[in-house]
């Protein structure tokens, strides 16, 4: 199966990662690889998060957008325990399965948190990283995050979630997007797994904590991107992280909520492409 967006083919593929049948999108064929990690909202998928970003980056890079176990079409064994440690191991395993020793990362929300953990625990795997609306040091409970976690499936609830808590301008939320995210949120066992991640004590999906001292050890050049009006992850988290990561720049988008890559798609893609294409890293793999 392939999907064409802006004349760029996004190929849907599957790979076995330690027994986890993992779906991912791939585009481009550059010598350097960029890995895009999605967030944790209901109905999320690689396509939903990155369909507008991949074509721009695929001009110069091999772009991979995996779905972490429990999301999209990636499913693990019945006894899996969802949480940061599981998602971290899964993504490192994904890199190994595709023989990608080192890559640049773009992490959206929870995908940014997983990217941070890779940068802290396996810094040799990361060239550069972009953290977009990512939790980190200084994260606190928000009404938006509670709404995301407490979602109960219905088209009306999905519309309310997207228009009230995700987007600054609700007019960008069309019927097709609402329906697609709603249908994805109820496909198969998707909602059962989603509820387990955050409310079953056997799982630790709500563990968003990071220690400041660990963040200070990060060596990868970093770009933090945040919407000024993000109701899910407060913008001040990125301000705090920018002061802790030794080599970090911060870009804040005005009139933007939690969906920077969708609400400000063209500007976001140009910003990320420019950061990843810094001459200091040209030729690295």
C-alpha positions in Angstrom: 0.0 0.0 0.0 1.2 3.5 -0.8 -0.1 6.9 -0.2 0.7 10.0 -2.3 1.0 13.3 -0.5 2.4 16.4 -2.3 3.7 14.0 -5.1 5.8 12.1 -2.6 5.1 8.4 -2.1 4.8 7.2 1.5 5.2 3.5 1.5 3.5 1.5 4.2 5.7 -1.3 5.5 6.0 -3.8 8.3 9.0 -5.2 10.2 9.3 -7.7 13.0 10.9 -6.1 16.0 11.5 -8.7 18.7 8.2 -10.4 18.0 6.3 -7.1 17.6 4.8 -6.7 14.1 5.6 -3.0 13.6 4.1 -0.8 11.0 6.0 2.2 9.6 6.0 4.6 6.7 9.0 5.2 4.6 9.9 7.9 2.0 13.0 9.3 0.4 16.3 7.7 -0.2 19.0 10.0 1.2 22.2 8.8 2.8 21.1 10.2 6.1 18.1 8.9 8.0 15.4 10.8 9.9 13.1 9.0 12.3 9.7 10.6 13.2 8.1 9.5 16.4 4.4 10.1 16.9 2.5 11.3 20.0 0.1 9.4 22.3 -3.4 10.7 21.5 -6.3 8.5 20.7 -6.5 7.4 17.0 -2.9 8.4 16.5 -0.9 6.8 13.7 2.3 7.6 11.8 0.2 8.9 8.9 -2.0 11.1 11.0 1.1 12.7 12.7 3.5 13.0 9.8 1.7 13.0 6.4 2.4 16.7 6.0 6.1 16.5 7.2 7.4 13.5 5.4 7.3 14.9 1.8 9.4 17.9 2.7 12.1 15.9 4.5 12.1 13.1 1.9 13.7 15.4 -0.6 17.0 15.0 1.2 16.7 12.1 3.6 15.5 8.6 4.1 12.5 9.2 6.4 11.0 6.5 8.6 7.9 7.0 10.7 7.3 3.9 12.9 4.2 3.2 15.1 5.2 2.4 18.6 3.8 -0.8 20.1 0.1 -0.3 21.1 -0.4 2.4 18.6 -1.6 2.3 15.0 -1.1 -1.2 13.6 1.8 -2.2 15.8 0.9 -4.9 18.2 2.8 -6.9 20.8 2.2 -10.0 22.9 -0.7 -10.1 25.4 1.7 -9.8 28.4 3.4 -6.6 27.2 3.7 -3.8 29.8 3.2 -0.4 28.2 5.4 2.5 29.3 8.5 4.5 28.5 10.9 1.5 28.9 8.9 -0.6 26.5 8.6 2.1 23.9 12.3 2.9 24.2 13.3 -0.7 23.7 10.9 -1.0 20.8 12.3 2.0 19.0 15.9 0.9 19.5 14.9 -2.5 18.2 13.2 -0.9 15.2 16.5 0.9 14.4 18.4 -2.4 14.7 15.8 -4.3 12.6 16.3 -1.8 9.7 20.1 -1.6 10.2 20.1 2.1 11.2 23.0 2.6 13.6 22.5 6.4 13.8 19.7 8.8 12.8 18.3 12.2 13.4 15.0 12.2 15.3 11.8 14.3 15.3 9.6 13.5 18.3 6.1 14.8 18.7 4.8 15.0 22.3 5.3 11.5 23.8 7.5 10.7 20.8 9.7 13.6 22.0 9.9 12.0 25.4 11.1 8.7 23.9 13.6 10.6 21.8 15.0 12.3 25.0 15.4 8.8 26.6 17.3 7.6 23.6 19.6 10.7 23.7 20.2 10.1 27.4 20.7 6.3 27.4 22.1 5.7 23.9 23.6 9.0 22.7 25.6 7.2 19.9 22.3 6.5 18.1 21.3 10.2 17.7 22.8 12.7 15.3 20.4 15.6 15.9 16.9 15.8 17.4 13.8 18.0 17.2 11.4 17.9 20.2 8.0 19.2 19.3 5.5 19.9 22.1 7.4 17.3 24.2 7.1 16.7 28.0 10.2 17.0 30.1 11.5 18.6 33.2 8.9 20.9 34.7 5.9 18.9 33.2 2.7 19.3 35.2 -0.8 18.0 34.9 -3.0 20.0 32.4 -6.6 20.0 31.5 -5.6 19.2 27.9 -3.6 16.1 28.9 -6.5 14.9 31.1 -8.9 15.3 28.2 -6.5 13.2 26.0 -6.2 10.4 28.6 -10.0 10.4 29.4 -11.2 10.2 25.8 -14.2 7.9 25.3 -14.9 7.0 21.7 -17.5 8.9 19.7 -17.3 11.3 16.7 -18.5 14.1 19.0 -15.9 13.5 21.6 -13.1 13.3 19.0 -14.2 16.6 17.5 -14.3 18.2 21.0 -10.8 16.9 21.8 -9.3 18.1 18.6 -10.9 21.5 18.4 -10.8 22.4 22.1 -7.5 20.9 23.2 -5.2 20.3 20.2 -5.7 23.1 17.7 -5.5 26.9 18.3 -7.7 27.5 15.3 -10.6 25.0 15.3 -11.4 25.7 11.7 -8.5 23.5 10.6 -10.3 20.4 12.0 -12.4 19.1 9.2 -14.9 16.3 9.2 -12.6 13.9 7.4 -9.9 14.3 10.1 -12.4 13.8 12.9 -13.9 10.7 11.3 -10.4 9.2 10.5 -9.2 9.7 14.0 -12.4 8.4 15.5 -12.4 5.3 13.4 -8.7 4.6 14.2 -9.5 5.0 17.9 -12.0 2.2 17.9 -10.4 -0.1 15.4 -9.9 -3.6 16.9 -8.6 -3.4 20.4 -7.2 0.1 20.1 -9.4 1.7 22.8 -8.9 -1.1 25.2 -5.1 -0.9 24.9 -5.3 2.9 25.1 -7.2 2.8 28.4 -4.8 0.2 29.8 -1.7 2.3 29.1 -2.9 5.1 31.3 -5.3 3.6 33.9 -4.2 0.0 34.5 -1.6 -0.1 37.3 0.3 -2.8 35.5 1.3 -0.2 32.9 3.1 3.1 33.2 2.0 5.2 30.3 1.6 8.3 32.5 5.3 8.3 33.5 6.5 11.6 32.0 9.2 12.3 34.5 12.7 13.3 33.6 15.6 14.3 35.9 17.3 17.6 35.2 20.8 16.0 35.8 20.0 13.4 33.1 18.9 16.0 30.6 22.1 18.0 31.2 24.1 15.0 29.9 22.6 15.2 26.4 25.1 15.8 23.7 23.0 15.9 20.6 22.3 19.3 19.0 18.6 19.9 19.7 15.8 22.0 18.4 12.8 22.5 20.7 9.6 23.5 18.9 6.4 24.5 20.8 3.1 26.2 20.2 2.6 29.2 22.4 -1.0 28.1 23.1 -0.4 24.4 23.7 -3.0 23.2 26.2 -1.6 19.7 26.5 2.1 20.3 27.2 2.8 23.8 28.5 5.2 25.9 26.5 7.2 26.6 29.6 8.4 23.0 29.6 10.3 23.7 26.5 11.7 26.9 28.0 13.0 24.9 30.9 14.4 22.1 28.7 16.2 24.7 26.5 18.0 25.9 29.6 19.1 22.3 30.5 20.2 20.8 27.2 23.7 22.1 26.5 23.2 22.6 22.7 19.6 23.6 22.3 17.7 26.2 20.3 14.0 27.0 20.9 11.4 28.1 18.4 7.9 29.1 19.7 5.1 29.4 17.2 2.5 32.1 17.9 -1.2 31.3 17.4 -0.5 27.6 17.6 -1.5 24.8 19.9 -0.3 21.2 20.3 -0.2 20.3 16.6 2.7 22.4 15.3 3.4 20.0 12.4 -0.2 20.4 11.3 -1.2 23.9 12.3 2.0 25.5 10.9 2.9 22.7 8.5 5.0 24.5 5.9 6.9 26.7 8.4 7.5 23.7 10.6 8.9 21.6 7.7 11.2 24.4 6.6 12.4 25.0 10.2 13.2 21.3 10.7 14.8 20.8 7.3 17.0 23.7 7.9 18.1 22.5 11.3 18.7 18.9 10.1 20.7 20.2 7.2 23.2 22.2 9.2 26.5 21.9 7.4 28.2 20.7 10.6 26.5 17.3 10.2 26.6 17.0 6.4 28.0 13.6 5.4 27.3 11.9 8.7 25.1 8.8 8.7 
